[in-house]
């Protein structure tokens, strides 16, 4: 069953320690591309999240949004860089003396400067949050895949209907082939009759010319290959694996065969059918750009 590359899925996890909400959104992309949107403290989990994503998705541009709350009661300690405090204090004193300012600066003023205060790293240990985050990610992935499968079913129905339409066109081309040759022979005989007496027409020459024309416009091989491609197409979209690239290649082959038919068929009717086939193939090509 084919899957769309477009979809959305959300997942949640909550216990006494952590609350996690994950949203995943995918759009068309030739390869798998992950874009993370989460707090820098969760960056250590990107590798695990990426590995989990690969278990469910092979293609698509994926936006990963992670909202995380740490509910643990922690003994948070704040570290003061005393050397930096003294340096900022001296600098502020020099500024006050130079400008003749009387307003004194407070500890709050100095604390606002970069790197004066920092949280003890031990209080920011995020390793226990790994299972919670991956659980929410996996739930979001399952919901995302379910949506992609539903959309894939709709695409599959449309593609099968279009393949049926293509097969109908090709059947018309098969029926038209003998008529193309017969019409050519009739035109040839009419032309000769205009310039020669009927009794002087060389029938063997007409047969020879008709045979040469028949060989020139014969597109039987292309039609047979097109029917084979249609059969393969129906088989491929039933596979339980990503099939977008396989179908894309098959569509290219179909287009090549119908181009050959169009160049061979010396007939207005066949040329019009070939145009209709190419238009239908282009519609299929547009659809399969959204298939994983």
C-alpha angles and dihedrals in degrees: 000000000000123000130212118235090221119084151112133228136173132197136184139198128182135168135143092289108038142022117198132179119184128188123189126191126180134191134174117303131153092228135020111280122178123200114188123208109183143107116294090241088070095054091103089068097057093095094052092045091050091051091050091050091054089058089064108023133043103173138027142072105275128198112200115197116185124186112191134185123187107213097176122122102238134183095233116194124193118213119212119207096220095184090054090048091055092047093051090046093054091046092051091047091052090051092050092049094047095049096036093238117168098191109105121221121236135218088257090059092054093042089061092065118099119275095003091114126029136168118250107259092225088064089057097058103146099175094100088059094062097091091046093052095045091048091055091045092052093050090050090049093052091051091046093051091048090055092046090051093051091050089044091057090056091048091048093054090050093048094049090050090051092049088053088052091050092050089052090054092049091050088055090052090053092052091046096054098081090043091055090056094043092051091050092052091048091051090048093052092046091050093051092047089057092059105028136047109261093241091054096056112120103227092189090058090052090051091048094049091046091051091051091049091048091054091047096052097036108126097167094120092052092049092050091051091048091055088049090051091051090053092049091048092056091048096047097053089056092060118111094230139070106294105170096107093046092051091046090056092047091052090053089054092050090051091050092052095049091048088056091049090051092052093048102041109088093196136102091217094051091045091054092049089050089053090050090050092050091050091052092047090052090053089052090048090055092050096049092056084078095051121103 
